[in-house]
Amino acid sequence: MSLPRLSTVPGPPSSGSPEWVVPLSELNCGETEMHEVMRVLRSGWWTCGPETDELEREFERRLGVRHAVAVSSGTAALHLAFRALGFSDGAEVVTPSFTFVAAANTLMNAGAVPRFADVESMVAPVVSAATLERALTPETRGICVMHYGGYPCEMNSIMDLARRRNLRVVEDAAHAPGASLNGIACGRWGDVGCFSFFGNKNLTCAEGGLVVTEDDDLAGKIRLLRSHGMSSLTWDRFRGHSFSYDVTEAGFNFRMDDVRAALARVQLEQLDRWNDLRKERVGWYRGMLGADPRWSIVFEKYEGSPAFHLFAVVLEKGISRTHVMRYLKSKGIQSSIHYPPIHQFSYYAALPLPKRRLPVTDSLGSRILTLPLFPSMTYEQVALVSGAFREAVDDAGTCRQEVIH
């Protein structure tokens, strides 16, 4: 299947809606996706049904996992995982602050208390067994790890820690479909793994997610909570498998629909090829941006099997990230920040949560920068971004010298 460029518009961003020369990410969508979506629309069954079932079976086969449950978003996946594991009534769960806020929000909404852990280093911004252990208290019930940028955490030592301390483990694998560590897919290491199919992810259906687990009881509870706590789905009743239902939990409407499931199934078929294309483009970036003391490339020396979701750099202290981002924008190049630390957001800073020093996270939060990366990105685009980024840092350094003098 071809990888068409869907929205390449020349010229710098306008004062209205930005039109990027090089966007941060770009959808890969071809005739096959469109055909499958139209097939489902014509079928007359659009909500959670046979396509969703097939997506779940295909994920189970791919990951070698016993259960996969498709849901409406990656955030819904995390919420269901935390609820199914019983993280409520003030249960303490250790999670990185350097991640998307959904992890902490869903813990709070489940009735748990997030306790933030620092990350390993500026170039390996993931939690480790050591950083997690420093955050543990006698009240800790679980751990949520995040495979930042698609690069797996060191799960062997993390699972050893969890076994020693009798902790449940949730993997936030939103960035890591197709990634693995020691031959084991991300999402399979912990008690529950959670994936996101948001529009900028390696595998997307616009909005969607998926939960995986080996545990029959957890899978049953997740399926129940996904659809209002009801004992059967509309699809089951339509097929005549059930004529009534009971409600045994106060659940949610976190179902995936068949239109998005059909789209995700086509995307899943292409995942390995797209991840390989991402890897190639990361290699181009590393060749063009390596060996400069003014920045570091995140996970530059990583030798495992990542998903290459993000390409991020960390600026030297004193270089204005805002200046660099504005310069890139003036050239029509989109950049972003993944992520502002959760504990610095006003809501979380105001909560009566235990305050911990997170020096690496705090430093990363002001210096990390995400550059464009997507499978259809051309060599010329990578060169354009790399050159503009180098110019931006040069310009930021000149501005700094002018201020000093």
N, C-alpha and C positions, 0 to 999 in steps of 0.2 A: 504494500500500500504506500502511496506517495505521502510526502510530508509537506503539504502546501503551506506557504506563508499566507496567513489569513488577513493580516492587518499591517502590512509594511507601507508606511506613508512617509515620503521624503520630507525633509525640512525639520526645523527645530520646533519644540512645543509652542503652541499658540497661547494667547492669554486666556483662552477659554479652556475647552477640553484638550489635554495634551495629546499631541500626535508624535509619537516617538520614532526617531530614526532607528534606534535599537531599544525595544522594550525590555523590561526586566525578565519577562517570560512570555511565551507565545503558545497558543493552543495548537495541538496537532490534531486535525480533524479532516478526514477525507470522505470519499464516496461510500466506503464501507460503513462508517459510522452513520452517515445520513440514511443509507439504505436500511440498516437495522432499526433505527429509530422510526422510520416510516412503516416498517413491517409491524412493529408493535402498535403504532397508532392505528393502523388499519385492522389490527386484530380485534379491537373492541375492548381489550383488557389492559388498562394502563397502570393500575395501582399494584401493590405488592402481590406478586403471583409467580408464574412459571419462569419468567426471565430472572427474577430475583433468586429463585431456587437454583437456577443453573449457574448464576454468578457465584453463589455460595459454594456449590459443588466444585466449580473450577478453581476457586481459591483454596479449598481444602486439598485438592489434588496437587496444586502447585506448591503449597507450603508443606504438604505432608502432615497436615493438622487434622484433628478429629472433627472439629466444629468451626464453621464460619457463619456469622450472622450479619447480613447486610443491613445498614441503618442509614438514617437521613444525613448524617454528617460525621466528621471525625470527633467533633465535640460531643455528639450524642453517643458515640462509641465509648469515649472516656466516662461519660456520666453513667452509662449502663454498667461498665466495668466496675466503677467504684460502688455503685449501689449493689450489684450482685455480690461483691466481696464483703459487704457489710460495713463499709467505711462511713459510719454515721455516728450520731450521738457524741460528737467531739473527738472521734478517733483521729489520732495524729498520723499523717502520711507525709513522708519526706519526698520532696520533688525539687528539681532545679528551679531557681528563679530565672535562669537564662533559658527561657523557652516561651512559646506562645501562651498567652494568659488563659486559654481554655482549660489547661490542666488545673490551675488554682481555682478558677471559677466553678468548675464542675465539682471539685472537692468541697468547696463551700456550699454549693447547692445540694450536695448529697448529705450535708450535715457533718462533714469531716473538717479537720483543721490542717491546712498546709504548713509544713515546716520546711524552710528553704535550705537547700544545700548549695555549696559552691561547686564550680567546675574545675576540671583538672588543670588547664593552662590556657593561655591566650590563643594557642594554635590547636588545642584539643578541647573545645568548649562543651564537653560532656561530663556528666557525673562519673565518678569512679567509686570503687568499694571504699577507698580511703576518704573521699569527700563525703560520701553518704554516711559512713560510720561516725564521722565527727559531728554529724547532725542528729544522730539517733538519741533518743531518751528512753527511759523505761515505759513511756506512754506510746511509743511508736508502734503502729499496727501494720504499716505497709510502706512500700517504696514505689514511686513512679519514675521511670527513667525515660529519657528522650534521646533518640538517635539523631542528633543535630546534623542537618545538612545531608542526611542519608548515610552518615558514617556511624557504624555500630559502636555502642559502648562496650567496654570489656566485660561481657556478661558472665564469663566463667567465675571471676572473683566476686562479682555482684551477687550471683546466685549462691555462692558459698557463704557470703555474708548473710543473705536472707535465710538460708537454712540454719545457720548458727543462731540467729536471733529470732527465728520463727516468724518471719515477715512474709506477707504476700507481695507479689511483684506484678506491676502493670507496666507494659512497654508501650510508650507512645511512639509508634512507628509511622507517624504521618509523613515523615520525610523519606521513609526507607522501604517502599515496596520494591522487592527484587534484591535487596541487600541481604547479606548473610555474614556470619562469623563462624569460622571453623566448620563450614558446611551446614550450619543450622540457620534457617531463615530468621531474620528479624521478625518479631511477633510471636515466635515459638518458644523463646527462652523462659519467659515469665509465666505466671498463672493465666494472664490475659494479655493479648496484643491488640492494639487499636490502630487502624489505618484511616487516612483521610483521602477523599477524592475531590477536594476543592479544586477550583479552576487553575491554580498555579502548580498543582502537584504533578509528579511523574506520570501518574495514572489519574485521569479526571473524568467525571461525568457532570461537571459544573458544581454540584453539591452532592455529597454522599460520604459514606464511611463503612467500615466493616470491623467486626470484633472476631477474634479467633481465640480458641482455647482447647485444651485437651480434656478438660473437666466436664463430664456429662451434666452434673448438677448446675455448674455455673452457666453452661450453655442453655439449659432449660430455663433458668431464671432470667437470663438476658433476653431470650426469645419472648418470654412472658411479659417482661417489663417494656419491651420494644413496642407492644401493641396493647396499651391500656390495661395490662394484667389479664387479658382475655384468654380463655383456654383454647380458642380456635380463631383463625383468620377468616376474612371474607372469602378469600380464595378457597379455603377448605370447605366452606359452606356452599360456594358456587359449584364445586365439583361433587357435592352430595356426600362428602366425607363426614359432615357434621351438620345437624339441624339447629343446634342451640349452643350456647357457651356460658361459662361461668366466669366471674372476675375474682381472682384470688390474690391480686396485688394492686396497689394504687400505682398503675404504670403510666406510660407516656405514649404519645404518637411519635415514635422515632423510626417509623418504617421507611424503607426505600421503595420507590415506585419502579415499575417494569420498564418505563421509558429510559430512565437513567441507568437501570441495570443492564439494558441492552447496549447502551453506549459504553459502559464500563467493561463489558465483556470483550468488545472489540479492542478497547484500549489495553486490556490485559494481554491479549494476543501479541501486541506490539511492544510490551514493556521492556523485554530484554534488549531488543534492537534500539529502542529509544535510550535506555540506560547506557548502552555502548556508545551511542552518539554523544551523550552527555560526557562520558569519560574522555572521549577524543577531544572535545572542546575544552575540558578542564586541562588536558595536557597542553593544548595550544596556549592557554592562559599562563600556565606555569612556565612554559618556555619563554614567553614574552615578558613576564613580570617577576621572574625569579631573581634572587641575589641583589636585592636593593634594601639597604638598612632602614629606609623610611617606611617600610610596611612589611608585614608578614602575611603569608598565605595560609589560611586555615586548613589544617590537615594535609599540608604539602607533602609530608613524608609518609602518609598512611599507605599501607600495603595490603589491606584486606580486600573485601568485596563489597564496597559501598554502592549506594544508588546515585550518587553525584547529583543530589537535588539542588544544592546551592553552591555558588562560588563566592566565598567571602574572604575579605582581607582585613587585617588589623593595622590601623595607622600608628605611626610612631607618636609618642606623647608630644603634644604641642602643635600638631598639624590639625587644622580645623576641618573636621568632617563635614560640617555644614558648608564650608567654602568649597570643598571638593564636590559635594553633591550638587551645589548650585552651578559650578563650572560644567559638570557633566550634563546637567539639564540644559544649559545654554547651547550645548552641542547636540541636543536631541537624544541624549542617552539617559535612560531611567536607571536609578539606583534605589536602594532601600536599606532598612536596618532590621536585621533579624538577630536579636530582638531587644527591645528595651526591657531591662530586668523587671520582673513582676513586682518585687518588693519596693521598687521606687514609684510605682503608680500611686496616685493619691489615695485611692480606696484602700489598698493594702498597707500603705504607710500609716494610715490612720487607725487600722485595726489593732486591738490589743493582743497581737501575736508576739511570741518570743522573738526578740531582735537578735540577729546573729551577724557577725562580720562576714561579708562575702567579697573579699578584696579583688579576686580575679573577675568575678561577675561585674562588680562595680566598674572596674577598668574597661572591661569588654564593652559594657553598655554605652560608653562614650566614644569608643574608638573603632568598633567593628562596622564594616560596610559591605553590603551585598551588591555584586555586579551582575549584569545580565547573563543568563544561562538557559538555553533551551535546545532541544535536539536539532532543529532546523537552522540553528545559528551558523552562519558561514564563517570561513576563515577570515574573510575581509572584515566582517563585523567584529570578531574577536580582536583583530588587529586595531580596528577603529576604537573600540572601547579601551583597549590596553594603552594605546597612544594618548587618548584623551585623559585617561586616568593619570598617566605619568605627567602630562601637562598640568593637570589640576593640582597634583601634589607639588610640582615645581612652583606653580602660581601661589599656592597656599604658603609655601616656604618663603617666597619673595615678600608676600604680605606680612608674614611674621617678622622678617628682618626689618621691614620698614617701620613696624610698630616698635621694635626694640631700639632702633636708631632714632 
